[in-house]
Amino acid sequence: MIPNAALINALRDLDFRFKRQADRVVIYKKAGTTARVNVRRVTLHDEDYCRILLGQAGMPPDEIERFITNYHFNQH
């Protein structure tokens, strides 16, 4: 499980900024584009959700796996 703060920090590294808060999601927008991602308002995200969300944000698959692996490595 990946904490919400870690996922948000990864999105910020990809130049996504807070746009607005909806009922069950927080919307982040990439500066200068129309790209948006919806992050669920929960404290922990499963790895599959993180892979999908970071892929939608434009992060390459190898970096996504590195992010998830590094997070697990640093937590144990």
Secondary structure as UniProt FT lines:
FT   STRAND          2..3
FT   HELIX           4..13
FT   TURN            14..15
FT   STRAND          16..21
FT   STRAND          25..30
FT   TURN            31..32
FT   STRAND          36..40
FT   STRAND          44..45
FT   HELIX           47..56
FT   TURN            57..58
FT   HELIX           61..75
//
